[in-house]
Amino acid sequence: MSEQDIKDCNLLVIAAVEEYAQKHNMKTENVLQLFGKHNVIPAIRSQYAVLHMLDLDEVALFAEDMLKQVNA
């Protein structure tokens, strides 16, 4: 992964956190803790090649699906 890809991946993670926080009326700090606890951030990073082409709402849905699987 190039340096630019790493930066873009980081931006996608930030955007996903912010989108999830807005959608669920949460503070970004709380979303970071939630995502960290359930390994959502590494999952977003590992799926960067696909997720970066999607709408941010769909990236938030990816995170929601991961969290639902943990709570199932």
N, CA, C and O atoms as a Tripos MOL2 file, in Angstrom:
@<TRIPOS>MOLECULE
protein
  288   287    72     0     0
PROTEIN
NO_CHARGES

@<TRIPOS>ATOM
      1 N           0.8600   -1.1680    0.0000 N.3       1 MET1
      2 CA          0.0000    0.0000    0.0000 C.3       1 MET1
      3 C           0.9080    1.2320    0.0000 C.2       1 MET1
      4 O           1.8320    1.3370    0.8060 O.2       1 MET1
      5 N           0.6320    2.1490   -0.9040 N.am      2 SER2
      6 CA          1.4520    3.3580   -0.9980 C.3       2 SER2
      7 C           1.1200    4.3130    0.1510 C.2       2 SER2
      8 O           0.1170    4.1520    0.8460 O.2       2 SER2
      9 N           1.9730    5.2890    0.3250 N.am      3 GLU3
     10 CA          1.7470    6.2930    1.3690 C.3       3 GLU3
     11 C           0.4180    7.0170    1.1410 C.2       3 GLU3
     12 O          -0.3090    7.3100    2.0900 O.2       3 GLU3
     13 N           0.1130    7.3000   -0.1210 N.am      4 GLN4
     14 CA         -1.1540    7.9680   -0.4400 C.3       4 GLN4
     15 C          -2.3430    7.0650   -0.1140 C.2       4 GLN4
     16 O          -3.3620    7.5370    0.3890 O.2       4 GLN4
     17 N          -2.2150    5.7700   -0.3980 N.am      5 ASP5
     18 CA         -3.2880    4.8290   -0.0650 C.3       5 ASP5
     19 C          -3.5240    4.7750    1.4420 C.2       5 ASP5
     20 O          -4.6660    4.6990    1.8930 O.2       5 ASP5
     21 N          -2.4560    4.8140    2.2070 N.am      6 ILE6
     22 CA         -2.5710    4.8110    3.6680 C.3       6 ILE6
     23 C          -3.3020    6.0600    4.1410 C.2       6 ILE6
     24 O          -4.1710    5.9800    5.0100 O.2       6 ILE6
     25 N          -2.9570    7.2120    3.5740 N.am      7 LYS7
     26 CA         -3.6430    8.4550    3.9330 C.3       7 LYS7
     27 C          -5.1180    8.3830    3.5540 C.2       7 LYS7
     28 O          -5.9830    8.7880    4.3290 O.2       7 LYS7
     29 N          -5.4010    7.8670    2.3620 N.am      8 ASP8
     30 CA         -6.7870    7.7440    1.9140 C.3       8 ASP8
     31 C          -7.5620    6.7710    2.7960 C.2       8 ASP8
     32 O          -8.7390    6.9900    3.0830 O.2       8 ASP8
     33 N          -6.9110    5.7100    3.2180 N.am      9 CYS9
     34 CA         -7.5350    4.7280    4.1020 C.3       9 CYS9
     35 C          -7.8690    5.3700    5.4460 C.2       9 CYS9
     36 O          -8.9500    5.1540    5.9940 O.2       9 CYS9
     37 N          -6.9410    6.1530    5.9690 N.am     10 ASN10
     38 CA         -7.1850    6.8690    7.2230 C.3      10 ASN10
     39 C          -8.3600    7.8290    7.0900 C.2      10 ASN10
     40 O          -9.1790    7.9450    8.0020 O.2      10 ASN10
     41 N          -8.4410    8.5190    5.9520 N.am     11 LEU11
     42 CA         -9.5570    9.4370    5.7190 C.3      11 LEU11
     43 C         -10.8830    8.6880    5.6580 C.2      11 LEU11
     44 O         -11.9020    9.1810    6.1420 O.2      11 LEU11
     45 N         -10.8710    7.5060    5.0660 N.am     12 LEU12
     46 CA        -12.0940    6.7020    5.0040 C.3      12 LEU12
     47 C         -12.5390    6.2810    6.3990 C.2      12 LEU12
     48 O         -13.7300    6.3110    6.7070 O.2      12 LEU12
     49 N         -11.5990    5.8930    7.2300 N.am     13 VAL13
     50 CA        -11.9310    5.5060    8.6110 C.3      13 VAL13
     51 C         -12.5390    6.6950    9.3470 C.2      13 VAL13
     52 O         -13.5560    6.5550   10.0250 O.2      13 VAL13
     53 N         -11.9180    7.8570    9.2130 N.am     14 ILE14
     54 CA        -12.4360    9.0660    9.8700 C.3      14 ILE14
     55 C         -13.8350    9.3890    9.3710 C.2      14 ILE14
     56 O         -14.7280    9.6930   10.1620 O.2      14 ILE14
     57 N         -14.0210    9.3220    8.0710 N.am     15 ALA15
     58 CA        -15.3390    9.6210    7.4940 C.3      15 ALA15
     59 C         -16.3770    8.6140    7.9760 C.2      15 ALA15
     60 O         -17.5160    8.9850    8.2580 O.2      15 ALA15
     61 N         -15.9930    7.3510    8.0710 N.am     16 ALA16
     62 CA        -16.9290    6.3280    8.5440 C.3      16 ALA16
     63 C         -17.3230    6.5700    9.9960 C.2      16 ALA16
     64 O         -18.4900    6.4250   10.3600 O.2      16 ALA16
     65 N         -16.3590    6.9370   10.8180 N.am     17 VAL17
     66 CA        -16.6380    7.2400   12.2260 C.3      17 VAL17
     67 C         -17.5950    8.4260   12.3170 C.2      17 VAL17
     68 O         -18.5740    8.3830   13.0620 O.2      17 VAL17
     69 N         -17.3140    9.4660   11.5710 N.am     18 GLU18
     70 CA        -18.1640   10.6600   11.6130 C.3      18 GLU18
     71 C         -19.5680   10.3640   11.0820 C.2      18 GLU18
     72 O         -20.5540   10.8360   11.6470 O.2      18 GLU18
     73 N         -19.6640    9.5930   10.0080 N.am     19 GLU19
     74 CA        -20.9680    9.2510    9.4400 C.3      19 GLU19
     75 C         -21.7760    8.4060   10.4270 C.2      19 GLU19
     76 O         -22.9660    8.6520   10.6220 O.2      19 GLU19
     77 N         -21.1460    7.4260   11.0420 N.am     20 TYR20
     78 CA        -21.8220    6.5750   12.0200 C.3      20 TYR20
     79 C         -22.2780    7.4040   13.2160 C.2      20 TYR20
     80 O         -23.3960    7.2410   13.7040 O.2      20 TYR20
     81 N         -21.4040    8.2940   13.6830 N.am     21 ALA21
     82 CA        -21.7430    9.1440   14.8320 C.3      21 ALA21
     83 C         -22.9500   10.0190   14.5230 C.2      21 ALA21
     84 O         -23.8580   10.1520   15.3440 O.2      21 ALA21
     85 N         -22.9550   10.6060   13.3520 N.am     22 GLN22
     86 CA        -24.0780   11.4740   12.9660 C.3      22 GLN22
     87 C         -25.3630   10.6610   12.8310 C.2      22 GLN22
     88 O         -26.4220   11.0700   13.3070 O.2      22 GLN22
     89 N         -25.2560    9.5240   12.1880 N.am     23 LYS23
     90 CA        -26.4320    8.6790   11.9420 C.3      23 LYS23
     91 C         -27.0520    8.1680   13.2400 C.2      23 LYS23
     92 O         -28.2690    8.0080   13.3280 O.2      23 LYS23
     93 N         -26.2130    7.9120   14.2510 N.am     24 HIS24
     94 CA        -26.6940    7.3480   15.5090 C.3      24 HIS24
     95 C         -26.6960    8.3550   16.6570 C.2      24 HIS24
     96 O         -26.8600    7.9880   17.8200 O.2      24 HIS24
     97 N         -26.5130    9.6240   16.3130 N.am     25 ASN25
     98 CA        -26.5340   10.7050   17.3000 C.3      25 ASN25
     99 C         -25.5850   10.4040   18.4680 C.2      25 ASN25
    100 O         -25.9590   10.4800   19.6380 O.2      25 ASN25
    101 N         -24.3440   10.0590   18.1020 N.am     26 MET26
    102 CA        -23.3280    9.7220   19.0890 C.3      26 MET26
    103 C         -22.1500   10.6810   18.9480 C.2      26 MET26
    104 O         -21.9720   11.3130   17.9070 O.2      26 MET26
    105 N         -21.3580   10.7810   19.9940 N.am     27 LYS27
    106 CA        -20.1150   11.5340   19.9180 C.3      27 LYS27
    107 C         -19.0860   10.6810   19.1800 C.2      27 LYS27
    108 O         -19.0660    9.4570   19.3100 O.2      27 LYS27
    109 N         -18.2370   11.3470   18.4080 N.am     28 THR28
    110 CA        -17.2260   10.6070   17.6510 C.3      28 THR28
    111 C         -16.2960    9.8260   18.5830 C.2      28 THR28
    112 O         -15.8390    8.7380   18.2330 O.2      28 THR28
    113 N         -16.0180   10.3730   19.7570 N.am     29 GLU29
    114 CA        -15.1650    9.6750   20.7150 C.3      29 GLU29
    115 C         -15.7770    8.3320   21.1020 C.2      29 GLU29
    116 O         -15.0740    7.3290   21.2210 O.2      29 GLU29
    117 N         -17.1010    8.3250   21.2970 N.am     30 ASN30
    118 CA        -17.7910    7.0910   21.6680 C.3      30 ASN30
    119 C         -17.7910    6.0870   20.5150 C.2      30 ASN30
    120 O         -17.6710    4.8800   20.7290 O.2      30 ASN30
    121 N         -17.9250    6.5950   19.3040 N.am     31 VAL31
    122 CA        -17.8880    5.7100   18.1380 C.3      31 VAL31
    123 C         -16.4970    5.1050   17.9870 C.2      31 VAL31
    124 O         -16.3680    3.9190   17.6830 O.2      31 VAL31
    125 N         -15.4650    5.9010   18.1960 N.am     32 LEU32
    126 CA        -14.0930    5.3780   18.1370 C.3      32 LEU32
    127 C         -13.8930    4.2570   19.1450 C.2      32 LEU32
    128 O         -13.2760    3.2390   18.8320 O.2      32 LEU32
    129 N         -14.4100    4.4400   20.3450 N.am     33 GLN33
    130 CA        -14.2960    3.3980   21.3690 C.3      33 GLN33
    131 C         -15.0600    2.1410   20.9470 C.2      33 GLN33
    132 O         -14.5570    1.0270   21.0880 O.2      33 GLN33
    133 N         -16.2680    2.3240   20.4330 N.am     34 LEU34
    134 CA        -17.0980    1.2090   19.9890 C.3      34 LEU34
    135 C         -16.4180    0.4510   18.8510 C.2      34 LEU34
    136 O         -16.3240   -0.7760   18.8730 O.2      34 LEU34
    137 N         -15.9460    1.2050   17.8550 N.am     35 PHE35
    138 CA        -15.2680    0.5890   16.7140 C.3      35 PHE35
    139 C         -13.9880   -0.1150   17.1640 C.2      35 PHE35
    140 O         -13.6710   -1.1980   16.6740 O.2      35 PHE35
    141 N         -13.2660    0.4850   18.0780 N.am     36 GLY36
    142 CA        -12.0410   -0.1230   18.5770 C.3      36 GLY36
    143 C         -12.3030   -1.4110   19.3330 C.2      36 GLY36
    144 O         -11.5840   -2.3970   19.1740 O.2      36 GLY36
    145 N         -13.3350   -1.3930   20.1560 N.am     37 LYS37
    146 CA        -13.6890   -2.5640   20.9600 C.3      37 LYS37
    147 C         -14.0700   -3.7620   20.0930 C.2      37 LYS37
    148 O         -13.8050   -4.9090   20.4530 O.2      37 LYS37
    149 N         -14.6990   -3.4820   18.9370 N.am     38 HIS38
    150 CA        -15.2190   -4.5590   18.0920 C.3      38 HIS38
    151 C         -14.4590   -4.7160   16.7730 C.2      38 HIS38
    152 O         -14.9590   -5.3310   15.8310 O.2      38 HIS38
    153 N         -13.2530   -4.1570   16.7150 N.am     39 ASN39
    154 CA        -12.3660   -4.3170   15.5580 C.3      39 ASN39
    155 C         -12.9670   -3.8580   14.2330 C.2      39 ASN39
    156 O         -12.6870   -4.4380   13.1840 O.2      39 ASN39
    157 N         -13.7840   -2.8270   14.2840 N.am     40 VAL40
    158 CA        -14.3910   -2.2980   13.0660 C.3      40 VAL40
    159 C         -13.3540   -1.5380   12.2280 C.2      40 VAL40
    160 O         -13.3760   -1.6190   10.9990 O.2      40 VAL40
    161 N         -12.4620   -0.8130   12.8720 N.am     41 ILE41
    162 CA        -11.4680   -0.0230   12.1380 C.3      41 ILE41
    163 C         -10.5530   -0.9230   11.3120 C.2      41 ILE41
    164 O         -10.3460   -0.6370   10.1320 O.2      41 ILE41
    165 N          -9.9950   -1.9980   11.8720 N.am     42 PRO42
    166 CA         -9.1830   -2.8830   11.0260 C.3      42 PRO42
    167 C          -9.9880   -3.5020    9.8750 C.2      42 PRO42
    168 O          -9.4540   -3.7370    8.7910 O.2      42 PRO42
    169 N         -11.2650   -3.7600   10.1210 N.am     43 ALA43
    170 CA        -12.1140   -4.3220    9.0610 C.3      43 ALA43
    171 C         -12.3110   -3.3120    7.9350 C.2      43 ALA43
    172 O         -12.2630   -3.6730    6.7600 O.2      43 ALA43
    173 N         -12.5300   -2.0550    8.2910 N.am     44 ILE44
    174 CA        -12.6640   -1.0110    7.2640 C.3      44 ILE44
    175 C         -11.3590   -0.9080    6.4810 C.2      44 ILE44
    176 O         -11.3700   -0.8110    5.2540 O.2      44 ILE44
    177 N         -10.2480   -0.9310    7.1870 N.am     45 ARG45
    178 CA         -8.9390   -0.8580    6.5140 C.3      45 ARG45
    179 C          -8.7400   -2.0430    5.5720 C.2      45 ARG45
    180 O          -8.2560   -1.8710    4.4540 O.2      45 ARG45
    181 N          -9.1070   -3.2320    6.0130 N.am     46 SER46
    182 CA         -8.8900   -4.4200    5.1840 C.3      46 SER46
    183 C          -9.8050   -4.4450    3.9590 C.2      46 SER46
    184 O          -9.4910   -5.0890    2.9580 O.2      46 SER46
    185 N         -10.9310   -3.7450    4.0410 N.am     47 GLN47
    186 CA        -11.8760   -3.7030    2.9280 C.3      47 GLN47
    187 C         -11.8080   -2.3800    2.1570 C.2      47 GLN47
    188 O         -12.7140   -2.0480    1.3930 O.2      47 GLN47
    189 N         -10.7400   -1.6440    2.3670 N.am     48 TYR48
    190 CA        -10.5800   -0.3240    1.7460 C.3      48 TYR48
    191 C         -10.7910   -0.3470    0.2370 C.2      48 TYR48
    192 O         -11.4440    0.5440   -0.3060 O.2      48 TYR48
    193 N         -10.2500   -1.3460   -0.4430 N.am     49 ALA49
    194 CA        -10.3290   -1.4010   -1.9120 C.3      49 ALA49
    195 C         -11.7740   -1.3460   -2.4020 C.2      49 ALA49
    196 O         -12.0510   -0.7680   -3.4530 O.2      49 ALA49
    197 N         -12.6800   -1.9340   -1.6570 N.am     50 VAL50
    198 CA        -14.0980   -1.9220   -2.0340 C.3      50 VAL50
    199 C         -14.8140   -0.7220   -1.4270 C.2      50 VAL50
    200 O         -15.5550   -0.0180   -2.1120 O.2      50 VAL50
    201 N         -14.5870   -0.4960   -0.1390 N.am     51 LEU51
    202 CA        -15.3460    0.5250    0.5830 C.3      51 LEU51
    203 C         -15.1020    1.9480    0.0780 C.2      51 LEU51
    204 O         -16.0030    2.7850    0.1400 O.2      51 LEU51
    205 N         -13.9030    2.2300   -0.4170 N.am     52 HIS52
    206 CA        -13.6320    3.6050   -0.8370 C.3      52 HIS52
    207 C         -14.4240    4.0000   -2.0740 C.2      52 HIS52
    208 O         -14.4990    5.1810   -2.4140 O.2      52 HIS52
    209 N         -15.0160    3.0190   -2.7480 N.am     53 MET53
    210 CA        -15.8190    3.3130   -3.9340 C.3      53 MET53
    211 C         -17.2990    3.5000   -3.5990 C.2      53 MET53
    212 O         -18.0940    3.8470   -4.4730 O.2      53 MET53
    213 N         -17.6650    3.2740   -2.3570 N.am     54 LEU54
    214 CA        -19.0620    3.3400   -1.9390 C.3      54 LEU54
    215 C         -19.3940    4.6830   -1.3020 C.2      54 LEU54
    216 O         -18.5100    5.4500   -0.9200 O.2      54 LEU54
    217 N         -20.6770    4.9380   -1.2000 N.am     55 ASP55
    218 CA        -21.1760    6.1010   -0.4810 C.3      55 ASP55
    219 C         -20.8710    5.9290    1.0030 C.2      55 ASP55
    220 O         -20.8590    4.8060    1.5080 O.2      55 ASP55
    221 N         -20.6260    7.0310    1.7010 N.am     56 LEU56
    222 CA        -20.2910    6.9370    3.1300 C.3      56 LEU56
    223 C         -21.3930    6.2680    3.9370 C.2      56 LEU56
    224 O         -21.1130    5.6040    4.9350 O.2      56 LEU56
    225 N         -22.6320    6.4340    3.5200 N.am     57 ASP57
    226 CA        -23.7230    5.7640    4.2180 C.3      57 ASP57
    227 C         -23.5530    4.2480    4.1500 C.2      57 ASP57
    228 O         -23.8500    3.5430    5.1140 O.2      57 ASP57
    229 N         -23.0770    3.7530    3.0150 N.am     58 GLU58
    230 CA        -22.8580    2.3200    2.8700 C.3      58 GLU58
    231 C         -21.6830    1.8420    3.7270 C.2      58 GLU58
    232 O         -21.6860    0.7130    4.2170 O.2      58 GLU58
    233 N         -20.6930    2.6940    3.9030 N.am     59 VAL59
    234 CA        -19.5740    2.3550    4.7790 C.3      59 VAL59
    235 C         -20.0800    2.2730    6.2260 C.2      59 VAL59
    236 O         -19.6740    1.3910    6.9810 O.2      59 VAL59
    237 N         -20.9670    3.2000    6.6020 N.am     60 ALA60
    238 CA        -21.5700    3.1510    7.9390 C.3      60 ALA60
    239 C         -22.4120    1.8800    8.0900 C.2      60 ALA60
    240 O         -22.4270    1.2730    9.1610 O.2      60 ALA60
    241 N         -23.1070    1.4780    7.0340 N.am     61 LEU61
    242 CA        -23.8860    0.2330    7.0790 C.3      61 LEU61
    243 C         -22.9750   -0.9840    7.2490 C.2      61 LEU61
    244 O         -23.3350   -1.9390    7.9360 O.2      61 LEU61
    245 N         -21.8040   -0.9480    6.6290 N.am     62 PHE62
    246 CA        -20.8120   -2.0140    6.8180 C.3      62 PHE62
    247 C         -20.4540   -2.1260    8.2980 C.2      62 PHE62
    248 O         -20.4000   -3.2260    8.8470 O.2      62 PHE62
    249 N         -20.2110   -0.9900    8.9350 N.am     63 ALA63
    250 CA        -19.8810   -0.9730   10.3620 C.3      63 ALA63
    251 C         -21.0630   -1.4840   11.1840 C.2      63 ALA63
    252 O         -20.8780   -2.2630   12.1190 O.2      63 ALA63
    253 N         -22.2680   -1.0530   10.8420 N.am     64 GLU64
    254 CA        -23.4580   -1.5100   11.5640 C.3      64 GLU64
    255 C         -23.6030   -3.0240   11.4610 C.2      64 GLU64
    256 O         -23.9060   -3.6910   12.4500 O.2      64 GLU64
    257 N         -23.3890   -3.5630   10.2700 N.am     65 ASP65
    258 CA        -23.4950   -5.0060   10.0830 C.3      65 ASP65
    259 C         -22.4750   -5.7500   10.9320 C.2      65 ASP65
    260 O         -22.7840   -6.7920   11.5090 O.2      65 ASP65
    261 N         -21.2660   -5.2200   11.0080 N.am     66 MET66
    262 CA        -20.2530   -5.8590   11.8510 C.3      66 MET66
    263 C         -20.6760   -5.8550   13.3100 C.2      66 MET66
    264 O         -20.5280   -6.8550   14.0120 O.2      66 MET66
    265 N         -21.2060   -4.7180   13.7660 N.am     67 LEU67
    266 CA        -21.6150   -4.6050   15.1640 C.3      67 LEU67
    267 C         -22.8230   -5.4960   15.4720 C.2      67 LEU67
    268 O         -22.9390   -6.0260   16.5770 O.2      67 LEU67
    269 N         -23.7170   -5.6610   14.4990 N.am     68 LYS68
    270 CA        -24.8620   -6.5510   14.6950 C.3      68 LYS68
    271 C         -24.3960   -7.9960   14.8610 C.2      68 LYS68
    272 O         -24.9550   -8.7420   15.6650 O.2      68 LYS68
    273 N         -23.3680   -8.3910   14.0990 N.am     69 GLN69
    274 CA        -22.8460   -9.7460   14.1960 C.3      69 GLN69
    275 C         -22.2360  -10.0040   15.5710 C.2      69 GLN69
    276 O         -22.3370  -11.1050   16.1110 O.2      69 GLN69
    277 N         -21.6060   -8.9800   16.1240 N.am     70 VAL70
    278 CA        -21.0020   -9.1140   17.4480 C.3      70 VAL70
    279 C         -22.0880   -9.2670   18.5010 C.2      70 VAL70
    280 O         -21.9350  -10.0380   19.4490 O.2      70 VAL70
    281 N         -23.1810   -8.5370   18.3350 N.am     71 ASN71
    282 CA        -24.2570   -8.5420   19.3310 C.3      71 ASN71
    283 C         -25.2700   -9.6440   19.1070 C.2      71 ASN71
    284 O         -26.2180   -9.7770   19.8810 O.2      71 ASN71
    285 N         -25.0910  -10.4370   18.0640 N.am     72 ALA72
    286 CA        -26.0670  -11.5070   17.7580 C.3      72 ALA72
    287 C         -25.8570  -12.7120   18.6400 C.2      72 ALA72
    288 O         -26.5830  -13.6990   18.5200 O.2      72 ALA72
@<TRIPOS>BOND
     1     1     2 1
     2     2     3 1
     3     3     4 2
     4     3     5 am
     5     5     6 1
     6     6     7 1
     7     7     8 2
     8     7     9 am
     9     9    10 1
    10    10    11 1
    11    11    12 2
    12    11    13 am
    13    13    14 1
    14    14    15 1
    15    15    16 2
    16    15    17 am
    17    17    18 1
    18    18    19 1
    19    19    20 2
    20    19    21 am
    21    21    22 1
    22    22    23 1
    23    23    24 2
    24    23    25 am
    25    25    26 1
    26    26    27 1
    27    27    28 2
    28    27    29 am
    29    29    30 1
    30    30    31 1
    31    31    32 2
    32    31    33 am
    33    33    34 1
    34    34    35 1
    35    35    36 2
    36    35    37 am
    37    37    38 1
    38    38    39 1
    39    39    40 2
    40    39    41 am
    41    41    42 1
    42    42    43 1
    43    43    44 2
    44    43    45 am
    45    45    46 1
    46    46    47 1
    47    47    48 2
    48    47    49 am
    49    49    50 1
    50    50    51 1
    51    51    52 2
    52    51    53 am
    53    53    54 1
    54    54    55 1
    55    55    56 2
    56    55    57 am
    57    57    58 1
    58    58    59 1
    59    59    60 2
    60    59    61 am
    61    61    62 1
    62    62    63 1
    63    63    64 2
    64    63    65 am
    65    65    66 1
    66    66    67 1
    67    67    68 2
    68    67    69 am
    69    69    70 1
    70    70    71 1
    71    71    72 2
    72    71    73 am
    73    73    74 1
    74    74    75 1
    75    75    76 2
    76    75    77 am
    77    77    78 1
    78    78    79 1
    79    79    80 2
    80    79    81 am
    81    81    82 1
    82    82    83 1
    83    83    84 2
    84    83    85 am
    85    85    86 1
    86    86    87 1
    87    87    88 2
    88    87    89 am
    89    89    90 1
    90    90    91 1
    91    91    92 2
    92    91    93 am
    93    93    94 1
    94    94    95 1
    95    95    96 2
    96    95    97 am
    97    97    98 1
    98    98    99 1
    99    99   100 2
   100    99   101 am
   101   101   102 1
   102   102   103 1
   103   103   104 2
   104   103   105 am
   105   105   106 1
   106   106   107 1
   107   107   108 2
   108   107   109 am
   109   109   110 1
   110   110   111 1
   111   111   112 2
   112   111   113 am
   113   113   114 1
   114   114   115 1
   115   115   116 2
   116   115   117 am
   117   117   118 1
   118   118   119 1
   119   119   120 2
   120   119   121 am
   121   121   122 1
   122   122   123 1
   123   123   124 2
   124   123   125 am
   125   125   126 1
   126   126   127 1
   127   127   128 2
   128   127   129 am
   129   129   130 1
   130   130   131 1
   131   131   132 2
   132   131   133 am
   133   133   134 1
   134   134   135 1
   135   135   136 2
   136   135   137 am
   137   137   138 1
   138   138   139 1
   139   139   140 2
   140   139   141 am
   141   141   142 1
   142   142   143 1
   143   143   144 2
   144   143   145 am
   145   145   146 1
   146   146   147 1
   147   147   148 2
   148   147   149 am
   149   149   150 1
   150   150   151 1
   151   151   152 2
   152   151   153 am
   153   153   154 1
   154   154   155 1
   155   155   156 2
   156   155   157 am
   157   157   158 1
   158   158   159 1
   159   159   160 2
   160   159   161 am
   161   161   162 1
   162   162   163 1
   163   163   164 2
   164   163   165 am
   165   165   166 1
   166   166   167 1
   167   167   168 2
   168   167   169 am
   169   169   170 1
   170   170   171 1
   171   171   172 2
   172   171   173 am
   173   173   174 1
   174   174   175 1
   175   175   176 2
   176   175   177 am
   177   177   178 1
   178   178   179 1
   179   179   180 2
   180   179   181 am
   181   181   182 1
   182   182   183 1
   183   183   184 2
   184   183   185 am
   185   185   186 1
   186   186   187 1
   187   187   188 2
   188   187   189 am
   189   189   190 1
   190   190   191 1
   191   191   192 2
   192   191   193 am
   193   193   194 1
   194   194   195 1
   195   195   196 2
   196   195   197 am
   197   197   198 1
   198   198   199 1
   199   199   200 2
   200   199   201 am
   201   201   202 1
   202   202   203 1
   203   203   204 2
   204   203   205 am
   205   205   206 1
   206   206   207 1
   207   207   208 2
   208   207   209 am
   209   209   210 1
   210   210   211 1
   211   211   212 2
   212   211   213 am
   213   213   214 1
   214   214   215 1
   215   215   216 2
   216   215   217 am
   217   217   218 1
   218   218   219 1
   219   219   220 2
   220   219   221 am
   221   221   222 1
   222   222   223 1
   223   223   224 2
   224   223   225 am
   225   225   226 1
   226   226   227 1
   227   227   228 2
   228   227   229 am
   229   229   230 1
   230   230   231 1
   231   231   232 2
   232   231   233 am
   233   233   234 1
   234   234   235 1
   235   235   236 2
   236   235   237 am
   237   237   238 1
   238   238   239 1
   239   239   240 2
   240   239   241 am
   241   241   242 1
   242   242   243 1
   243   243   244 2
   244   243   245 am
   245   245   246 1
   246   246   247 1
   247   247   248 2
   248   247   249 am
   249   249   250 1
   250   250   251 1
   251   251   252 2
   252   251   253 am
   253   253   254 1
   254   254   255 1
   255   255   256 2
   256   255   257 am
   257   257   258 1
   258   258   259 1
   259   259   260 2
   260   259   261 am
   261   261   262 1
   262   262   263 1
   263   263   264 2
   264   263   265 am
   265   265   266 1
   266   266   267 1
   267   267   268 2
   268   267   269 am
   269   269   270 1
   270   270   271 1
   271   271   272 2
   272   271   273 am
   273   273   274 1
   274   274   275 1
   275   275   276 2
   276   275   277 am
   277   277   278 1
   278   278   279 1
   279   279   280 2
   280   279   281 am
   281   281   282 1
   282   282   283 1
   283   283   284 2
   284   283   285 am
   285   285   286 1
   286   286   287 1
   287   287   288 2
@<TRIPOS>SUBSTRUCTURE
     1 MET1         2 RESIDUE 1 A MET
     2 SER2         6 RESIDUE 1 A SER
     3 GLU3        10 RESIDUE 1 A GLU
     4 GLN4        14 RESIDUE 1 A GLN
     5 ASP5        18 RESIDUE 1 A ASP
     6 ILE6        22 RESIDUE 1 A ILE
     7 LYS7        26 RESIDUE 1 A LYS
     8 ASP8        30 RESIDUE 1 A ASP
     9 CYS9        34 RESIDUE 1 A CYS
    10 ASN10       38 RESIDUE 1 A ASN
    11 LEU11       42 RESIDUE 1 A LEU
    12 LEU12       46 RESIDUE 1 A LEU
    13 VAL13       50 RESIDUE 1 A VAL
    14 ILE14       54 RESIDUE 1 A ILE
    15 ALA15       58 RESIDUE 1 A ALA
    16 ALA16       62 RESIDUE 1 A ALA
    17 VAL17       66 RESIDUE 1 A VAL
    18 GLU18       70 RESIDUE 1 A GLU
    19 GLU19       74 RESIDUE 1 A GLU
    20 TYR20       78 RESIDUE 1 A TYR
    21 ALA21       82 RESIDUE 1 A ALA
    22 GLN22       86 RESIDUE 1 A GLN
    23 LYS23       90 RESIDUE 1 A LYS
    24 HIS24       94 RESIDUE 1 A HIS
    25 ASN25       98 RESIDUE 1 A ASN
    26 MET26      102 RESIDUE 1 A MET
    27 LYS27      106 RESIDUE 1 A LYS
    28 THR28      110 RESIDUE 1 A THR
    29 GLU29      114 RESIDUE 1 A GLU
    30 ASN30      118 RESIDUE 1 A ASN
    31 VAL31      122 RESIDUE 1 A VAL
    32 LEU32      126 RESIDUE 1 A LEU
    33 GLN33      130 RESIDUE 1 A GLN
    34 LEU34      134 RESIDUE 1 A LEU
    35 PHE35      138 RESIDUE 1 A PHE
    36 GLY36      142 RESIDUE 1 A GLY
    37 LYS37      146 RESIDUE 1 A LYS
    38 HIS38      150 RESIDUE 1 A HIS
    39 ASN39      154 RESIDUE 1 A ASN
    40 VAL40      158 RESIDUE 1 A VAL
    41 ILE41      162 RESIDUE 1 A ILE
    42 PRO42      166 RESIDUE 1 A PRO
    43 ALA43      170 RESIDUE 1 A ALA
    44 ILE44      174 RESIDUE 1 A ILE
    45 ARG45      178 RESIDUE 1 A ARG
    46 SER46      182 RESIDUE 1 A SER
    47 GLN47      186 RESIDUE 1 A GLN
    48 TYR48      190 RESIDUE 1 A TYR
    49 ALA49      194 RESIDUE 1 A ALA
    50 VAL50      198 RESIDUE 1 A VAL
    51 LEU51      202 RESIDUE 1 A LEU
    52 HIS52      206 RESIDUE 1 A HIS
    53 MET53      210 RESIDUE 1 A MET
    54 LEU54      214 RESIDUE 1 A LEU
    55 ASP55      218 RESIDUE 1 A ASP
    56 LEU56      222 RESIDUE 1 A LEU
    57 ASP57      226 RESIDUE 1 A ASP
    58 GLU58      230 RESIDUE 1 A GLU
    59 VAL59      234 RESIDUE 1 A VAL
    60 ALA60      238 RESIDUE 1 A ALA
    61 LEU61      242 RESIDUE 1 A LEU
    62 PHE62      246 RESIDUE 1 A PHE
    63 ALA63      250 RESIDUE 1 A ALA
    64 GLU64      254 RESIDUE 1 A GLU
    65 ASP65      258 RESIDUE 1 A ASP
    66 MET66      262 RESIDUE 1 A MET
    67 LEU67      266 RESIDUE 1 A LEU
    68 LYS68      270 RESIDUE 1 A LYS
    69 GLN69      274 RESIDUE 1 A GLN
    70 VAL70      278 RESIDUE 1 A VAL
    71 ASN71      282 RESIDUE 1 A ASN
    72 ALA72      286 RESIDUE 1 A ALA
